[in-house]
Amino acid sequence: MFTDTLPLIAPHLLEIFGLLITLLIGWIAKRLRDWTGIQIEARHREALHSALMTGVRYAIERNLPPAAAVDTAVSYAQRIGAPDAIAALGASRDTLGAIARAKMQEAGATQIGKMGN
């Protein structure tokens, strides 16, 4: 009995199999796109934080006052350190300043009190 119906359902089985393969490929492609997007964003964030930390260290070494140190770190990141990352992440100057202040504390800016006013 099965051998009689196989020729009748075989084309439909092939269509269903093709549809499942197409769905699987689409799902894999979406997962890959999501994963690579996350990886790129993580690299941008890492570059931004690294650039701000470099700017903060530069400012601390020059004993700049806290406000000038933040401005120096942000300017460095915007111009030299990570302009592409800033653009890709859409980080505002206020956000960059907040991160720079956090980086000052992270860099031992208990030295902030020791920095010139």
C-alpha positions as CSV (number, residue, x, y, z in Angstrom):
1,M,0.0,0.0,0.0
2,F,2.8,2.4,0.8
3,T,4.5,1.7,-2.5
4,D,1.3,2.8,-4.3
5,T,1.1,6.2,-2.5
6,L,4.8,7.0,-2.5
7,P,4.8,8.3,-6.1
8,L,1.8,10.5,-5.2
9,I,3.4,12.1,-2.1
10,A,7.0,12.2,-3.2
11,P,6.8,15.6,-4.9
12,H,5.1,17.0,-1.8
13,L,7.7,15.5,0.5
14,L,10.4,17.1,-1.6
15,E,8.6,20.5,-1.4
16,I,8.4,20.2,2.4
17,F,12.0,19.1,2.7
18,G,13.0,22.1,0.5
19,L,11.0,24.4,2.7
20,L,12.6,23.1,5.9
21,I,16.1,23.4,4.4
22,T,15.3,27.0,3.4
23,L,14.0,27.8,6.8
24,L,17.1,26.3,8.4
25,I,19.4,28.3,6.2
26,G,17.5,31.5,6.9
27,W,17.7,30.8,10.7
28,I,21.4,30.1,10.5
29,A,22.0,33.3,8.5
30,K,20.1,35.4,11.0
31,R,22.0,33.9,13.9
32,L,25.3,34.5,12.2
33,R,24.3,38.1,11.4
34,D,23.2,38.7,15.0
35,W,26.4,37.2,16.4
36,T,28.8,39.1,14.1
37,G,26.9,42.3,14.9
38,I,27.4,41.7,18.6
39,Q,31.1,41.0,18.0
40,I,31.5,44.2,16.1
41,E,29.7,46.2,18.8
42,A,31.9,44.6,21.5
43,R,35.0,45.6,19.5
44,H,33.8,49.2,19.2
45,R,33.1,49.4,22.9
46,E,36.5,48.0,23.7
47,A,38.2,50.5,21.4
48,L,36.2,53.3,22.9
49,H,37.1,52.4,26.5
50,S,40.7,51.8,25.6
51,A,41.0,55.2,23.9
52,L,39.3,57.0,26.8
53,M,41.7,55.3,29.3
54,T,44.7,56.3,27.2
55,G,43.4,59.9,27.2
56,V,42.8,59.8,31.0
57,R,46.3,58.4,31.6
58,Y,47.8,61.2,29.4
59,A,45.8,63.8,31.4
60,I,46.9,62.3,34.8
61,E,50.5,62.3,33.7
62,R,50.3,66.0,33.0
63,N,48.5,66.7,36.3
64,L,45.6,68.3,34.6
65,P,42.6,69.4,36.7
66,P,39.7,66.9,36.6
67,A,37.5,68.9,34.1
68,A,40.4,69.4,31.8
69,A,41.4,65.8,32.2
70,V,37.9,64.7,31.1
71,D,37.9,67.1,28.1
72,T,41.4,65.9,27.1
73,A,40.4,62.2,27.3
74,V,37.2,62.8,25.3
75,S,39.0,64.9,22.7
76,Y,41.6,62.2,22.3
77,A,39.0,59.5,21.8
78,Q,37.0,61.6,19.3
79,R,40.0,62.7,17.2
80,I,42.6,59.9,17.4
81,G,41.7,57.0,19.6
82,A,38.3,55.7,18.4
83,P,36.4,58.1,16.1
84,D,34.9,55.2,14.1
85,A,33.8,53.4,17.3
86,I,32.2,56.6,18.6
87,A,30.3,57.1,15.3
88,A,29.2,53.4,15.2
89,L,28.0,53.4,18.8
90,G,26.4,56.9,18.5
91,A,28.0,57.9,21.8
92,S,27.4,61.6,22.8
93,R,30.0,63.8,24.3
94,D,28.1,63.6,27.6
95,T,28.3,59.8,27.5
96,L,32.0,60.0,26.7
97,G,32.6,62.4,29.6
98,A,30.8,60.0,32.0
99,I,32.9,57.1,30.8
100,A,36.1,59.2,31.1
101,R,35.2,60.2,34.7
102,A,34.7,56.5,35.5
103,K,38.1,55.7,33.8
104,M,39.7,58.4,35.9
105,Q,38.5,56.6,39.0
106,E,39.6,53.3,37.6
107,A,43.1,54.7,36.8
108,G,43.7,55.6,40.3
109,A,42.1,58.9,40.2
110,T,42.0,58.8,43.8
111,Q,44.8,60.9,42.2
112,I,42.0,63.3,41.2
113,G,42.4,64.9,44.5
114,K,46.1,65.1,43.9
115,M,45.6,66.6,40.4
116,G,45.9,70.3,40.0
117,N,42.8,72.4,40.3
